[in-house]
């Protein structure tokens, strides 16, 4: 089972992850992605779904029109783990510049 990141490791990860931040009152990280339209947002979610299934690690997310709000936390570990950081990095790459 993945281990929850230490406070130092979590801070270092957030320093590397542009646009990601802590969730207030929860051991989780979050980011809001904004696309040109619904089609692009949905295409992003489809690509992330493939990666998440390969990792067997699934995001909490919410989509309205061109925005996708994501929260990552490893429930079995009780907080943010390396899996969340890796999925966040993959999402950033899939979202593009």
N, C-alpha and C positions, 0 to 999 in steps of 0.2 A: 504494500500500500504506500502511496506517496506520502511524504512527510511535509507538514506545514512549514513554510519558510520562517526563518528567524526574522526578527525586526530588521536587522542589518541587511539580510539577503533580499527581503521584500523592498526596502528602500532602494537598494542597488538596482533591482529589477525595474521599479517604477522610474528611476532615473534614466534607464535605457528605453523605456516604452513611452514614446511621445504621445501625448493626448490621453493617456490612461491615468486614472486617479483612484484613491481609496474611496470606498463606499462608507459613508458616515454610519456608525453604529453597527457595522458588520465587518467581518474579516473577508473582504472581497475587493476586487478591482473593477472599474467600469470605464466604458468609453462610448461616446455617441459618434456614429459614422453618418455622414450626410452625402448623398449621391445626387445626380442630376434629376433622376425620376424614379418612379416605383420599379420599373423594369431593371434598372441598374442595382437598386437595393436588393431586389429579390434574387438577381443573379449572384450577387455577393453572398447572400444567405445560402444559396444552393451550393456554392463552392465551399463555404465554411462547413456546411453540413457533411460534405464528403470528408474533409480533413478531420472533423470532430468524430465521425464514425470510425475512421482509421485509428485515431487516438483512444477511442472508447472514452471520450471526455466531452461532455456536451454543455454548451453555454445556456445561460438564461438570457433570453433576448426578447425585444419588443420592437415591432415594426409598424410605423405609420407612414404611408406614402413613400417619401424618399429618405427617411431616417431609420436607422437601426441602432437601438440602444442595447448594449451588451453588458452583462455582469458575469464575472468569472470567480468561482470559488470551488474548491474541492470538498464536497459535503462529507465524504468519508473521513477526511483529514481535519475537518473543522475549520478550514480557512484556505488561504492562498498557498498553492504548491507550485513546483516546477511545471506541472501540467498546464496550469493556468497561464504561466508566463509563456510557455511554448505555443499555446493556442492563441494568445494575444499577439505574439510575433507573427504567427501565420495569418491572422486576420489583418494585421497591418500590411503585410505583403500583398494579400489578395485585394485589399482596398485600393492599393496603388497610391500614387503621390497626391 
